[in-house]
Amino acid sequence: MIASLQMYKRPELTDAHAHFWSLISHNLIELGITAPMELNQGKEVMEVWMDPDLVLSQTCGMPYRKFLHEKVNMVGTPIYDLEGCPPGYYQSCIVVRKNETGSDLSELCHKRFAFNEETSQSGYAAPLTHAARKGLQLLNRAKSGSHRCSAKMIVDGKADFGALDALSWKLIQQYDAFASELRVLEVTEPVTPGLPYITSLKYDSELVFTAIETAIHNLSQSDRDALCIKGILKIPVSDYLKVPDF
């Protein structure tokens, strides 16, 4: 069995994630679901998501709809403290260097676009969809490996703009000094369901949902603030599957 919460993993959040999982795992055991004592935060994420003994993980919307939705049970969607986003939904922030003179994506679309992964909703599919709706293409691309690395590439002049999911950008602003050298150029519409919690097909997703909901309620205010988490809700699977692909 395995549990992993790597989507917003940062050294500064290690303790908060550990406290969160301690409460979740206790609740799962109380509900009759055996759970590991600690999170596995180092294993390759697709391997985690496909593990038949997966107790809990969090995935991105794009791999969920493309690869996972028939192979795992969706548990629910966390409600993060994100200004301008409905509960359970989020948006991508298109960021540039602070001294960038362009004021619109049309002025930058030919320049180098940093993205984290081709399987990322917020870093790849959402900005490409956003650009396409404006009649634009982002063809000059540079893969970074993570939202934080995309931001750093822009600061270092290795890319000109990039898309970060709203929570990643919030955490970068909080913990990374280089964030002061960036600014938001545009944001995508906040109509994309957030990163869902999943469990394997062998586990009862209703029980896992209850374990998480209770854990969030019992989490200390300082840990809730650190994780920017306010609650959990259920968004229909169909809402995830209808998000455009790229």
Protein Blocks (a to p, Z undefined) as FASTA:
>chain_A
ZZddfklgcfklmmmmmmmmmmmmmmmmmnopacdfbdcfkbcfklmmmpmklfbdcddf
klmmmmmmmmcccfbdcddddehiaehiacddddddfklmbfbfklmmmmccddfbfkbf
klmmmmmmmmmmnopacfbccdehiaklmmmmmmnopafbdcddfklmmmmmmmmmklmm
gccfbdcdffbccddddddfkbcfklmmmmmmmmmmmpcfklmmmnopabdcdddfklmm
mpccZZ
